[in-house]
Amino acid sequence: MLTAFASSTRTWIWVISACLALALPAACADQSTERRGGGALPDLTAGSGSGDGGAAGAHGEGRVAWCDAYEVINCVCQQCHQNPTRNGAPMPLMTYEDTQARFPTASSSSFVWERMQIAVSNGLMPETGNPNVEPAVKPLTDEQRDTLLGWLAQGAHDEGGRDCPQTCDWK
């Protein structure tokens, strides 16, 4: 009983935070699945960076594969979110497991992926205004932002598997 209550509570907390963070009424349309945003996801098949027109990136209809999200994380976020972190980043984002960790501590009720969703949707990340970061951090392209937010809105699952290539190397 307590497990069902905790699961139900977690679902509603996520739905409410997703609605507020995304500020999109359509994001609240489907509340039937825990950790899954509702509403229409953007068309991520056009111009995907996966080199095959995006077909490999989507897993199932309208779903964003972890490897597509990881490409954005790898080529943008990992400039600072390495292990160890650089430029004051609060946590590494090197693996799928890193996105699923509790934040800011192991006993916290929120997860890294939830914080990512808020920071990206509010335009706080990537932090482009820090002149001390070399090379300078560039903002996300519309396609990168849509891919990352689409993956986060569907619950940040490892859709399509976790064996993703590392496209960018920040060493």
Secondary structure, 3 states (H helix, E strand, C coil): CHHHHHHHHHHHHHHHHHHHHHCCHHHHCCCCCCCCCCCCCCCCCCCCCCCCCCCCCECCCCCECHHHHHHHHHHCHHHCCCCCCCCCCCCCCCCHHHHHCEECCCCCCEEHHHHHHHHHHCCCCCCCCCCCCCCCCCCCCHHHHHHHHHHHHCCCCCCCCCCCCCCCCCC
